Amino acid sequence: MSNEGCDAAFPANLGARHLASAARHTIDGFKACFKSEVAFRQEVFIGVLNLIAVALLPMHAAARLCMVALWFLLICVELLNSAIEAIVDLASPEWCELAKRAKDYGSAAVFCMLFVFFGSWAAYLIALIRSLSD
C-alpha cells in the first residue's frame, strides 16, 4: 500500500524513539477515553471488580488468565468503538445513515464482548455453586 501524495502527520521514529512515542500515544489514548467516555470508565470499574474476584475466588490459573484476558478484550473493543465514534463525529457532524450504522456496528461489537465477558462469569459462578453444593 503506497502513501504517495500524503504528508506524514508525524515524523518517522525508529527503534527506542518509536517505542517511546508509541507508549506516549497509548497513554494519551487511555487518558482521553477515560476522560470522555462514560462506558470506558464503567468498564474500567468492571475490570477492578474482575481483578478482585479473580484474586479471591477459587479458580485454576488458566481460568484466571481467561477472565483477565476477556476483560482486556472488552477494553480493546470499547477503545475501537470510541475511535469509530470520534472519527464519525469528525467526518460527519450532521446526521447521516451511514454514520449511524458505523456507530451502531461499534456498539453491537461492545455488546457482544460484554455478553461473552458476563456469560463467562455466569458459567464459572454456576459451576462454582454446583461444586459447593455437592
Backbone bond lengths (Angstrom), bond angles and torsions (degrees), N, CA, C in turn:
res aa  C-N    CA-C-N  psi(-1)  N-CA   C-N-CA  omega(-1)  CA-C   N-CA-C  phi
1 M - - - 1.454 - - 1.523 108.05 -
2 S 1.282 116.91 126.30 1.453 122.20 -177.31 1.519 110.56 -96.57
3 N 1.316 115.84 146.28 1.462 119.28 175.77 1.525 109.73 -115.49
4 E 1.334 116.00 34.11 1.458 120.64 177.24 1.520 109.80 -61.24
5 G 1.310 115.57 138.76 1.453 120.32 179.01 1.515 113.41 84.37
6 C 1.315 116.72 1.21 1.467 120.15 178.95 1.514 108.98 -111.29
7 D 1.304 115.55 132.40 1.454 119.92 174.36 1.513 108.16 -84.13
8 A 1.296 117.12 138.76 1.458 120.67 178.10 1.521 108.70 -67.64
9 A 1.318 115.99 130.17 1.458 120.30 178.57 1.530 110.20 -68.48
10 F 1.323 115.57 -33.48 1.455 121.19 -179.93 1.525 107.54 -132.96
11 P 1.323 118.30 144.99 1.460 118.84 175.85 1.533 109.88 -64.17
12 A 1.324 115.53 145.91 1.460 119.83 -178.83 1.517 110.18 -67.63
13 N 1.316 116.17 131.47 1.455 122.52 174.71 1.519 107.67 -110.38
14 L 1.301 116.16 146.57 1.453 120.72 179.89 1.514 109.94 -126.41
15 G 1.332 115.99 155.30 1.453 121.87 174.32 1.512 113.65 62.96
16 A 1.332 115.27 -135.97 1.464 121.76 -176.86 1.523 111.35 -62.11
17 R 1.325 116.80 -34.83 1.465 120.45 178.79 1.538 109.91 -63.31
18 H 1.332 116.31 -40.31 1.470 120.83 177.49 1.528 110.52 -63.29
19 L 1.326 116.58 -43.99 1.462 121.65 179.61 1.527 111.02 -61.19
20 A 1.326 116.31 -44.44 1.469 120.32 179.13 1.524 110.93 -64.73
21 S 1.321 116.82 -40.69 1.461 121.20 178.56 1.530 110.77 -64.36
22 A 1.326 116.75 -44.13 1.459 121.11 178.73 1.528 110.69 -62.32
23 A 1.327 116.70 -39.92 1.466 120.65 178.94 1.529 110.66 -63.81
24 R 1.340 117.30 -40.82 1.474 120.60 178.05 1.531 110.66 -63.44
25 H 1.333 116.55 -43.53 1.468 119.79 178.90 1.525 111.22 -63.76
26 T 1.318 116.52 -38.17 1.464 121.19 178.17 1.524 110.83 -63.00
27 I 1.317 116.47 -48.33 1.469 121.00 178.92 1.524 110.05 -62.16
28 D 1.333 116.94 -43.26 1.468 120.63 177.41 1.529 111.11 -59.55
29 G 1.339 116.91 -40.03 1.455 120.79 179.14 1.520 112.45 -64.43
30 F 1.333 115.99 -45.36 1.465 119.50 177.28 1.529 111.16 -61.53
31 K 1.334 116.41 -45.69 1.470 120.31 -179.45 1.532 111.33 -61.30
32 A 1.327 116.17 -47.24 1.466 120.16 -178.15 1.520 111.18 -63.21
33 C 1.322 117.07 -42.49 1.461 119.86 -179.16 1.529 110.42 -67.28
34 F 1.330 116.58 -41.02 1.464 119.90 179.27 1.525 110.30 -63.46
35 K 1.318 116.09 -38.71 1.471 120.95 -177.95 1.526 111.87 -71.05
36 S 1.333 117.37 -38.99 1.466 119.86 -169.28 1.528 115.29 -104.44
37 E 1.317 119.01 -13.62 1.466 120.36 -173.83 1.533 111.43 -118.94
38 V 1.326 115.82 113.01 1.467 121.30 178.66 1.531 110.22 -60.70
39 A 1.319 117.36 -43.70 1.467 121.06 -178.60 1.528 110.91 -59.42
40 F 1.318 117.45 -39.28 1.463 120.83 178.95 1.525 110.28 -63.38
41 R 1.331 116.87 -44.01 1.472 119.97 178.22 1.520 110.57 -62.17
42 Q 1.329 117.21 -40.41 1.466 120.41 178.10 1.524 110.54 -63.15
43 E 1.326 116.99 -40.41 1.461 120.13 -179.11 1.522 111.94 -71.97
44 V 1.319 118.06 -29.64 1.465 120.63 172.64 1.532 108.94 -65.60
45 F 1.331 117.10 -42.29 1.465 120.72 176.66 1.530 110.62 -61.28
46 I 1.337 116.67 -42.18 1.471 120.95 175.43 1.530 109.35 -58.14
47 G 1.328 116.66 -38.76 1.460 120.81 178.70 1.513 112.74 -63.56
48 V 1.319 116.97 -39.05 1.470 120.43 176.92 1.531 109.44 -63.03
49 L 1.336 116.73 -46.29 1.465 120.30 177.38 1.526 110.77 -62.17
50 N 1.317 116.51 -39.46 1.458 122.50 178.81 1.532 110.25 -59.82
51 L 1.325 116.57 -46.99 1.464 120.00 -179.65 1.520 112.11 -64.29
52 I 1.335 116.42 -39.35 1.467 120.11 177.46 1.524 109.91 -63.53
53 A 1.334 116.86 -46.85 1.467 120.91 -179.90 1.524 111.33 -62.50
54 V 1.326 116.85 -42.83 1.468 121.00 -179.93 1.536 110.27 -63.50
55 A 1.314 116.60 -35.97 1.461 120.50 -179.52 1.527 112.20 -73.71
56 L 1.328 117.51 -33.54 1.462 120.52 -172.36 1.521 115.03 -96.08
57 L 1.318 117.57 -29.52 1.469 120.10 -176.20 1.520 111.15 -84.55
58 P 1.343 116.34 148.43 1.465 118.84 178.38 1.530 110.24 -74.61
59 M 1.314 116.27 116.12 1.464 120.54 176.25 1.518 109.11 -153.34
60 H 1.322 114.29 156.43 1.458 120.73 177.15 1.528 109.41 -68.70
61 A 1.307 115.41 157.36 1.466 120.56 -179.87 1.526 111.52 -57.77
62 A 1.325 116.86 -38.55 1.470 120.45 179.60 1.528 110.92 -64.21
63 A 1.318 117.18 -38.97 1.467 120.82 178.25 1.521 110.43 -67.14
64 R 1.323 116.57 -40.20 1.474 120.37 176.48 1.528 109.94 -59.15
65 L 1.316 114.87 -48.07 1.460 120.11 179.75 1.526 111.18 -59.64
66 C 1.324 116.82 -42.97 1.473 120.92 179.80 1.524 111.30 -63.17
67 M 1.307 118.17 -43.48 1.464 120.72 -178.78 1.529 111.12 -65.14
68 V 1.318 117.04 -39.99 1.462 120.40 178.06 1.533 109.56 -69.64
69 A 1.332 116.79 -41.79 1.470 120.58 179.53 1.526 111.03 -63.27
70 L 1.335 117.19 -39.63 1.464 119.79 178.20 1.527 110.82 -62.94
71 W 1.319 116.71 -38.30 1.465 118.64 177.39 1.528 110.85 -65.81
72 F 1.332 117.44 -42.13 1.470 119.62 176.97 1.522 111.33 -61.12
73 L 1.327 116.93 -39.34 1.466 119.82 176.49 1.528 110.96 -63.43
74 L 1.321 116.91 -39.87 1.463 120.66 176.39 1.522 110.54 -59.12
75 I 1.317 116.70 -44.86 1.472 120.90 178.65 1.522 110.29 -63.02
76 C 1.326 117.07 -41.90 1.474 120.42 178.65 1.518 111.35 -60.72
77 V 1.325 117.13 -44.92 1.463 120.52 -179.65 1.526 110.12 -65.12
78 E 1.322 117.25 -39.82 1.466 120.14 178.23 1.520 111.26 -64.85
79 L 1.319 117.44 -40.62 1.472 120.59 177.20 1.526 110.47 -61.73
80 L 1.325 117.43 -44.14 1.467 120.65 178.05 1.525 111.36 -64.17
81 N 1.324 116.72 -41.23 1.461 120.37 177.34 1.531 110.61 -61.83
82 S 1.308 116.81 -43.00 1.469 120.58 178.89 1.526 110.67 -64.43
83 A 1.330 116.62 -37.78 1.466 119.87 177.38 1.528 110.65 -64.82
84 I 1.322 116.85 -42.29 1.470 120.77 177.36 1.529 109.81 -60.16
85 E 1.322 116.49 -47.37 1.463 119.81 -179.46 1.523 111.47 -60.73
86 A 1.336 116.76 -41.74 1.473 120.11 -178.90 1.525 111.28 -64.60
87 I 1.317 117.19 -45.24 1.460 119.26 -177.37 1.527 110.98 -71.05
88 V 1.343 117.42 -34.21 1.467 120.01 176.41 1.526 109.80 -65.88
89 D 1.322 117.19 -42.70 1.469 119.97 178.49 1.529 111.51 -63.15
90 L 1.324 116.72 -36.42 1.459 120.56 178.14 1.531 111.26 -69.72
91 A 1.323 116.28 -44.93 1.467 120.97 -174.53 1.517 112.97 -78.55
92 S 1.330 116.89 -28.11 1.464 119.69 -173.85 1.529 110.13 -140.30
93 P 1.342 117.36 76.29 1.467 119.38 -177.88 1.534 112.86 -66.05
94 E 1.322 117.41 -26.48 1.468 119.62 177.16 1.533 108.75 -88.11
95 W 1.335 116.54 162.87 1.463 120.88 -178.45 1.521 109.51 -65.52
96 C 1.327 115.13 135.81 1.458 121.71 -179.91 1.527 107.64 -149.01
97 E 1.320 117.21 135.00 1.461 121.10 -178.71 1.528 111.83 -59.23
98 L 1.327 117.58 -42.36 1.467 120.03 179.86 1.525 111.37 -65.53
99 A 1.325 116.95 -38.93 1.455 120.65 177.60 1.530 109.80 -63.94
100 K 1.319 116.73 -41.92 1.465 120.88 177.90 1.523 110.66 -61.30
101 R 1.335 116.25 -43.76 1.465 120.05 179.70 1.530 111.02 -62.02
102 A 1.326 116.48 -43.82 1.466 119.63 179.67 1.530 110.57 -58.80
103 K 1.323 116.34 -44.71 1.463 120.06 178.61 1.527 111.30 -66.28
104 D 1.328 116.50 -39.85 1.467 120.21 178.68 1.521 111.38 -64.13
105 Y 1.327 117.46 -39.42 1.468 120.78 178.03 1.527 110.42 -61.94
106 G 1.326 116.38 -44.02 1.459 119.90 178.47 1.519 111.46 -62.88
107 S 1.324 116.21 -41.75 1.460 120.99 178.23 1.522 110.86 -63.50
108 A 1.322 116.84 -40.63 1.470 120.96 178.51 1.528 110.63 -63.92
109 A 1.330 117.18 -37.79 1.466 120.53 178.25 1.532 110.62 -63.12
110 V 1.332 116.86 -42.05 1.464 120.50 177.45 1.522 109.93 -63.92
111 F 1.331 117.15 -42.79 1.468 120.32 178.31 1.525 110.93 -58.81
112 C 1.332 116.77 -45.34 1.468 120.50 179.27 1.523 110.83 -59.24
113 M 1.329 116.82 -42.49 1.458 120.55 -179.66 1.529 111.24 -67.56
114 L 1.339 116.46 -39.53 1.468 119.40 175.51 1.524 110.97 -61.84
115 F 1.329 116.46 -39.62 1.471 121.45 178.58 1.529 110.04 -61.46
116 V 1.322 116.87 -45.64 1.467 120.75 179.29 1.530 110.41 -64.44
117 F 1.326 117.06 -44.53 1.462 121.23 -178.43 1.530 110.93 -61.85
118 F 1.335 116.27 -55.05 1.471 119.14 -177.96 1.520 111.85 -70.99
119 G 1.321 117.72 -31.31 1.464 120.61 175.24 1.513 111.40 -63.43
120 S 1.316 116.73 -39.24 1.463 120.82 177.72 1.523 110.79 -64.81
121 W 1.331 115.80 -42.47 1.461 118.54 177.34 1.532 111.12 -65.51
122 A 1.312 117.52 -40.21 1.475 120.51 178.28 1.522 110.14 -61.06
123 A 1.326 117.27 -45.34 1.468 120.84 179.90 1.524 110.72 -61.89
124 Y 1.336 116.55 -43.19 1.464 119.73 178.84 1.527 110.99 -63.14
125 L 1.339 116.95 -46.66 1.468 120.04 -176.87 1.533 111.62 -66.20
126 I 1.313 117.44 -37.65 1.473 120.37 176.24 1.527 109.91 -62.36
127 A 1.325 117.13 -45.40 1.461 120.80 178.16 1.525 111.26 -62.79
128 L 1.321 116.61 -39.90 1.475 120.67 179.00 1.522 110.62 -64.33
129 I 1.318 117.71 -45.41 1.479 121.12 179.70 1.522 110.29 -63.19
130 R 1.328 117.53 -41.42 1.471 120.38 178.15 1.525 111.15 -63.73
131 S 1.320 117.17 -40.33 1.458 119.69 -179.00 1.538 111.34 -68.92
132 L 1.314 116.63 -30.89 1.474 119.52 178.59 1.511 112.42 -75.97
133 S 1.338 116.08 -26.90 1.474 118.86 -179.07 1.524 112.81 -85.32
134 D 1.329 117.28 -9.07 1.482 119.74 179.24 1.499 111.76 -80.10
